[in-house]
Amino acid sequence: MDKIKDTRSFMRITHRYLGYFLAGIMAVYALSGILLVYRDTDFLKSEKKYDKTLATHLSEKQLKKELKMKGLEVEKTEGTVLYFKQGTYDSATGKALYAKKELPFVLDKMVSLHKSQSKDAISPLSVFFGISLFFFVISSFWMFNPKTKAFKRGIKFTIAGLIISVILLFI
């Protein structure tokens, strides 16, 4: 019985203080997650013009990669100049003049939290945050005695949340 009480106490205390510690991180992730929902729109974005010199004679695929523009399509070519919706690229000189819609610097950095890869400096924070959230899921089951009405109702809500998430994944 003492071991169960010790585990419950440990889970509750750790859940509480880890929650306070992660409150700021969760706020940033929440805001950036909301911004990502609207990444296919121009919400909060402004146009930024670029004048870059790239390698010469790039293919359309190479140009797309170099400019980091997913939807880039060459609409026409006149001589050595390739025209695309966002600008131009002179394949003889490598000069690219184009415009991109981008989030303000701080918001762009926040959104990058969700896009981090293992090679990024921020990746340990993302892993720590993910593990902490998973701990919150597990430790929440120690918040109430399993015999209480609140716990049983909580299990029903958990099952409903799982079912709705799985359904939405496949729609």
MOMOSUL-V416921 format. One record per residue. N is the residue number from 1. RES is the residue in three letters. OMEGA is omega in whole degrees, 0 to 359 (none if undefined). D_FIRST is the distance of its C-alpha to the first C-alpha in whole Angstrom. Layout:
# MOMOSUL-V416921
n;res;omega;d_first
N;RES;OMEGA;D_FIRST
N;RES;OMEGA;D_FIRST
This chain:
# MOMOSUL-V416921
n;res;omega;d_first
1;MET;180;0
2;ASP;180;4
3;LYS;178;5
4;ILE;180;5
5;LYS;178;6
6;ASP;179;9
7;THR;180;10
8;ARG;180;11
9;SER;178;12
10;PHE;182;14
11;MET;182;15
12;ARG;182;17
13;ILE;179;18
14;THR;178;20
15;HIS;182;21
16;ARG;186;23
17;TYR;174;25
18;LEU;177;25
19;GLY;177;27
20;TYR;180;29
21;PHE;184;30
22;LEU;184;31
23;ALA;179;33
24;GLY;179;36
25;ILE;180;36
26;MET;178;35
27;ALA;180;38
28;VAL;179;40
29;TYR;180;39
30;ALA;180;39
31;LEU;181;42
32;SER;176;44
33;GLY;177;42
34;ILE;178;44
35;LEU;181;47
36;LEU;177;47
37;VAL;183;47
38;TYR;182;50
39;ARG;179;51
40;ASP;177;54
41;THR;178;56
42;ASP;181;57
43;PHE;180;55
44;LEU;180;55
45;LYS;174;57
46;SER;183;61
47;GLU;178;63
48;LYS;182;64
49;LYS;181;67
50;TYR;174;67
51;ASP;184;70
52;LYS;172;69
53;THR;181;71
54;LEU;174;70
55;ALA;180;71
56;THR;174;74
57;HIS;176;74
58;LEU;174;71
59;SER;179;70
60;GLU;180;68
61;LYS;179;65
62;GLN;179;65
63;LEU;178;66
64;LYS;180;63
65;LYS;182;61
66;GLU;181;63
67;LEU;181;63
68;LYS;180;59
69;MET;183;60
70;LYS;186;59
71;GLY;183;61
72;LEU;175;64
73;GLU;178;67
74;VAL;182;71
75;GLU;177;73
76;LYS;178;76
77;THR;175;78
78;GLU;184;81
79;GLY;180;83
80;THR;183;80
81;VAL;176;78
82;LEU;179;75
83;TYR;174;74
84;PHE;187;71
85;LYS;185;69
86;GLN;181;68
87;GLY;182;71
88;THR;176;73
89;TYR;177;73
90;ASP;185;76
91;SER;179;76
92;ALA;183;79
93;THR;183;78
94;GLY;183;74
95;LYS;178;74
96;ALA;175;71
97;LEU;183;71
98;TYR;179;69
99;ALA;178;66
100;LYS;173;63
101;LYS;184;60
102;GLU;174;57
103;LEU;173;55
104;PRO;187;55
105;PHE;184;54
106;VAL;179;50
107;LEU;178;50
108;ASP;178;51
109;LYS;178;48
110;MET;180;45
111;VAL;181;46
112;SER;176;46
113;LEU;182;42
114;HIS;184;42
115;LYS;185;45
116;SER;177;44
117;GLN;183;44
118;SER;181;43
119;LYS;183;46
120;ASP;179;45
121;ALA;183;44
122;ILE;185;42
123;SER;178;40
124;PRO;177;37
125;LEU;179;37
126;SER;179;37
127;VAL;178;34
128;PHE;180;32
129;PHE;178;32
130;GLY;178;31
131;ILE;179;28
132;SER;178;27
133;LEU;178;28
134;PHE;175;26
135;PHE;178;23
136;PHE;179;23
137;VAL;183;23
138;ILE;185;20
139;SER;180;18
140;SER;179;20
141;PHE;175;17
142;TRP;182;14
143;MET;182;16
144;PHE;175;15
145;ASN;182;13
146;PRO;181;14
147;LYS;184;15
148;THR;178;17
149;LYS;180;21
150;ALA;180;21
151;PHE;181;19
152;LYS;177;21
153;ARG;178;24
154;GLY;177;23
155;ILE;179;23
156;LYS;178;26
157;PHE;178;28
158;THR;179;26
159;ILE;178;28
160;ALA;179;31
161;GLY;178;31
162;LEU;182;31
163;ILE;180;34
164;ILE;178;36
165;SER;181;36
166;VAL;178;37
167;ILE;181;39
168;LEU;177;41
169;LEU;185;41
170;PHE;178;43
171;ILE;none;45
